[in-house]
């Protein structure tokens, strides 16, 4: 109370600015703190899929890569990889398949995941190693981790149709009765393969026609290119996490053997 006044002064507020703000607006500050806590915990509470079981085993194959070097199932032994099916003259589905694989390449590199990519040509007569190398360079592929594969037509069909067809539910194009390599490419699937050549899963490249545009879950990012091409971002995110879990299981097995 001042000497010249009979009206008492309000008590002086002590403490820092946060204490003063909390005393004045406790509900506002509490709500803000709760919102921050929920947002920060979302990446830790979001369900991440586990490594899938083996669906089938790929047969041995002997093909060549973009440098004309031998490319076999044995050369991928001990590696986790993602396979796609393309042909370089394809104007429709193949750019989407290659874009999805390019985004996987960038994400694996960004996070230090030792997972490789393989693009199998379904048009081996025209997609020579030289053609595939130019295609890969124009795409921006890291050829130390992404292989572009071609070979004799009979050998390609034995792998692409005989090896992968079992797990790709695709009807022949044009009303035919048999599935060929172009049908496999037009299925627009990426295939997760483990270190022994076991197929672990198939993942859609493009969203189903008519699928509504819905907000992506926290932690899932879609690039402008992916949105423009109509890529199935959720399917690609699932493929990323499942492939890293297959890789984690591989490392766990190896570390157990080394004990």
C-alpha positions as CSV (number, residue, x, y, z in Angstrom):
1,X,0.0,0.0,0.0
2,X,1.4,3.4,-0.9
3,X,1.7,5.9,1.9
4,X,-0.7,8.3,0.3
5,X,-3.4,5.7,-0.6
6,X,-5.7,3.4,1.3
7,X,-6.2,1.1,-1.7
8,X,-3.8,-1.9,-1.5
9,X,-1.8,-2.7,-4.6
10,X,-2.1,-6.2,-6.2
11,X,0.7,-8.5,-5.2
12,X,3.7,-8.5,-7.6
13,X,3.8,-11.6,-9.8
14,X,7.1,-13.5,-9.4
15,X,8.8,-16.0,-11.6
16,X,9.6,-16.2,-15.3
17,X,7.4,-15.4,-18.3
18,X,6.1,-19.0,-18.5
19,X,5.0,-19.0,-14.9
20,X,3.2,-15.7,-15.4
21,X,1.5,-17.0,-18.6
22,X,0.5,-20.2,-16.9
23,X,-1.0,-18.4,-13.9
24,X,-3.0,-16.1,-16.2
25,X,-4.1,-18.8,-18.8
26,X,-3.7,-22.3,-17.3
27,X,-6.1,-24.0,-19.7
28,X,-4.6,-22.5,-22.8
29,X,-1.0,-23.5,-21.8
30,X,-2.1,-27.0,-20.8
31,X,-3.9,-27.5,-24.1
32,X,-0.8,-26.3,-26.1
33,X,1.5,-28.6,-24.1
34,X,-0.8,-31.6,-24.8
35,X,-0.9,-30.8,-28.5
36,X,2.9,-30.6,-28.7
37,X,3.3,-33.9,-26.7
38,X,0.8,-35.8,-29.1
39,X,2.6,-34.5,-32.2
40,X,6.0,-35.4,-30.9
41,X,4.9,-38.9,-30.0
42,X,3.2,-39.8,-33.2
43,X,6.3,-41.3,-35.0
44,X,6.8,-43.5,-32.0
45,X,3.2,-44.7,-31.7
46,X,2.6,-45.2,-35.5
47,X,2.3,-48.9,-36.4
48,X,5.3,-50.0,-38.6
49,X,4.7,-53.4,-40.4
50,X,6.9,-56.3,-39.6
51,X,8.9,-58.3,-42.1
52,X,6.5,-60.5,-44.2
53,X,6.8,-64.2,-44.8
54,X,8.3,-65.8,-47.9
55,X,5.7,-66.3,-50.6
56,X,7.8,-68.2,-53.1
57,X,11.4,-68.8,-54.2
58,X,12.8,-67.4,-57.4
59,X,14.6,-69.8,-59.8
60,X,18.2,-69.4,-60.7
61,X,18.8,-67.1,-63.7
62,X,21.7,-65.9,-65.8
63,X,21.2,-62.4,-67.3
64,X,23.3,-59.3,-67.9
65,X,23.2,-55.8,-66.5
66,X,23.5,-52.4,-68.1
67,X,27.3,-52.8,-68.4
68,X,27.0,-56.2,-70.1
69,X,28.3,-57.9,-66.9
70,X,26.8,-61.2,-65.7
71,X,23.8,-60.8,-63.4
72,X,22.6,-63.9,-61.6
73,X,20.6,-64.9,-58.5
74,X,23.9,-65.8,-56.9
75,X,25.2,-62.2,-57.4
76,X,22.3,-60.9,-55.2
77,X,22.8,-63.6,-52.6
78,X,23.1,-61.9,-49.1
79,X,21.3,-58.7,-50.3
80,X,17.8,-57.4,-49.9
81,X,16.4,-55.9,-53.1
82,X,13.3,-54.5,-54.8
83,X,12.4,-55.6,-58.3
84,X,10.5,-53.7,-61.0
85,X,9.5,-54.6,-64.6
86,X,9.9,-52.0,-67.3
87,X,10.8,-51.4,-71.0
88,X,12.5,-48.2,-72.0
89,X,10.1,-47.4,-74.9
90,X,7.0,-47.6,-72.6
91,X,5.2,-44.2,-72.4
92,X,2.6,-45.1,-69.8
93,X,3.2,-47.3,-66.8
94,X,7.0,-47.6,-66.8
95,X,7.7,-44.0,-66.0
96,X,5.6,-44.4,-62.9
97,X,7.4,-47.7,-61.9
98,X,10.8,-46.1,-62.4
99,X,9.8,-42.9,-60.5
100,X,8.6,-45.1,-57.6
101,X,11.9,-46.9,-57.6
102,X,13.8,-43.6,-57.8
103,X,12.0,-42.3,-54.7
104,X,12.9,-45.6,-52.9
105,X,16.6,-45.1,-54.0
106,X,16.6,-41.6,-52.5
107,X,15.0,-42.7,-49.3
108,X,17.3,-45.7,-48.8
109,X,20.3,-43.5,-49.5
110,X,19.0,-40.8,-47.1
111,X,18.6,-43.3,-44.3
112,X,21.7,-45.4,-45.0
113,X,19.7,-48.5,-45.8
114,X,21.8,-51.1,-47.8
115,X,18.9,-52.2,-50.0
116,X,19.4,-52.6,-53.8
117,X,17.0,-52.1,-56.8
118,X,16.7,-54.2,-59.9
119,X,14.8,-53.2,-63.1
120,X,14.1,-56.1,-65.4
121,X,13.4,-55.3,-69.0
122,X,10.4,-57.0,-70.5
123,X,11.6,-56.0,-74.0
124,X,15.0,-57.6,-74.2
125,X,15.3,-57.4,-78.1
126,X,15.3,-53.6,-77.9
127,X,16.6,-53.0,-74.4
128,X,20.2,-53.8,-74.9
129,X,22.8,-53.1,-72.1
130,X,23.7,-49.8,-73.9
131,X,20.1,-48.7,-74.1
132,X,19.5,-49.6,-70.5
133,X,22.5,-47.7,-69.4
134,X,21.4,-44.5,-71.1
135,X,17.9,-44.9,-69.6
136,X,19.4,-45.4,-66.1
137,X,21.7,-42.3,-66.5
138,X,18.8,-40.1,-67.7
139,X,16.7,-41.4,-64.8
140,X,19.4,-40.5,-62.2
141,X,19.9,-44.0,-61.0
142,X,22.8,-44.8,-58.7
143,X,24.3,-47.7,-60.6
144,X,26.2,-48.9,-57.6
145,X,22.9,-50.0,-56.1
146,X,20.4,-50.1,-58.9
147,X,20.8,-52.7,-61.7
148,X,19.1,-52.6,-65.1
149,X,18.9,-56.2,-66.4
150,X,18.3,-57.7,-69.8
151,X,19.2,-60.9,-71.6
152,X,18.1,-63.6,-73.9
153,X,14.3,-63.6,-74.4
154,X,13.9,-67.2,-73.3
155,X,15.9,-66.5,-70.1
156,X,14.0,-63.3,-69.4
157,X,10.6,-65.0,-69.8
158,X,11.7,-67.9,-67.6
159,X,12.4,-65.5,-64.8
160,X,9.8,-62.7,-65.3
161,X,6.9,-64.9,-66.3
162,X,7.8,-68.2,-64.7
163,X,9.5,-66.8,-61.6
164,X,7.3,-63.9,-60.7
165,X,3.9,-64.7,-62.4
166,X,2.8,-66.9,-59.6
167,X,2.5,-64.0,-57.2
168,X,1.2,-61.4,-59.6
169,X,-2.5,-61.6,-60.1
170,X,-2.9,-60.2,-63.6
171,X,-5.1,-61.2,-66.4
172,X,-3.6,-61.2,-69.9
173,X,-4.0,-58.0,-71.9
174,X,-6.1,-58.0,-75.1
175,X,-8.3,-60.9,-74.0
176,X,-5.7,-63.5,-74.5
177,X,-5.3,-66.7,-72.5
178,X,-1.6,-66.6,-71.6
179,X,0.4,-64.0,-69.6
180,X,3.5,-62.5,-71.2
181,X,6.2,-60.2,-70.0
182,X,4.2,-57.0,-71.0
183,X,1.4,-58.2,-68.7
184,X,3.8,-58.4,-65.8
185,X,5.0,-54.8,-66.5
186,X,1.4,-53.5,-66.7
187,X,0.6,-55.1,-63.4
188,X,2.5,-52.1,-61.9
189,X,3.9,-53.9,-58.9
190,X,7.2,-53.7,-57.1
191,X,8.5,-57.0,-55.6
192,X,10.4,-57.3,-52.4
193,X,13.0,-60.1,-52.5
194,X,15.1,-61.3,-49.6
195,X,18.8,-62.3,-49.4
196,X,18.1,-65.9,-50.6
197,X,15.8,-65.0,-53.5
198,X,12.6,-65.4,-51.6
199,X,9.7,-63.2,-52.7
200,X,8.4,-61.4,-49.6
201,X,5.6,-59.2,-51.0
202,X,4.2,-57.2,-53.9
203,X,3.3,-53.6,-53.6
204,X,1.2,-51.4,-55.9
205,X,2.9,-48.5,-57.7
206,X,-0.2,-46.5,-58.6
207,X,-3.3,-45.8,-56.6
208,X,-6.4,-47.6,-57.7
209,X,-8.6,-45.7,-60.1
210,X,-11.2,-43.7,-58.3
211,X,-9.5,-43.9,-55.0
212,X,-10.3,-40.7,-53.0
213,X,-7.5,-38.3,-52.0
214,X,-7.1,-38.6,-48.3
215,X,-4.7,-36.9,-45.9
216,X,-1.5,-38.9,-45.4
217,X,-0.7,-40.2,-41.9
218,X,1.9,-38.4,-39.8
219,X,5.4,-39.3,-41.0
220,X,4.4,-40.2,-44.6
221,X,5.7,-37.8,-47.2
222,X,4.6,-37.5,-50.9
223,X,6.8,-35.7,-53.4
224,X,5.2,-33.4,-56.0
225,X,6.3,-35.9,-58.7
226,X,4.6,-38.8,-56.8
227,X,1.4,-36.8,-56.5
228,X,1.5,-35.8,-60.2
229,X,1.9,-39.4,-61.3
230,X,-0.7,-40.7,-59.0
231,X,1.7,-43.0,-57.1
232,X,0.4,-45.1,-54.2
233,X,2.4,-43.4,-51.5
234,X,1.1,-45.5,-48.7
235,X,2.0,-48.7,-50.6
236,X,5.5,-47.4,-51.2
237,X,5.8,-46.4,-47.5
238,X,4.8,-49.9,-46.5
239,X,7.3,-51.4,-49.0
240,X,10.1,-49.2,-47.5
241,X,9.4,-50.3,-43.9
242,X,9.0,-54.0,-44.8
243,X,12.2,-54.0,-46.8
244,X,14.1,-52.4,-43.9
245,X,12.7,-55.0,-41.5
246,X,13.8,-57.8,-43.9
247,X,17.2,-56.2,-43.8
248,X,17.1,-56.0,-40.0
249,X,16.3,-59.7,-39.8
250,X,19.2,-60.5,-42.1
251,X,21.6,-58.5,-39.9
252,X,20.2,-60.2,-36.8
253,X,20.8,-63.7,-38.3
254,X,24.3,-62.8,-39.3
255,X,25.2,-61.3,-35.9
256,X,23.8,-64.5,-34.2
257,X,26.0,-66.7,-36.4
258,X,29.1,-64.6,-35.5
259,X,28.7,-65.1,-31.8
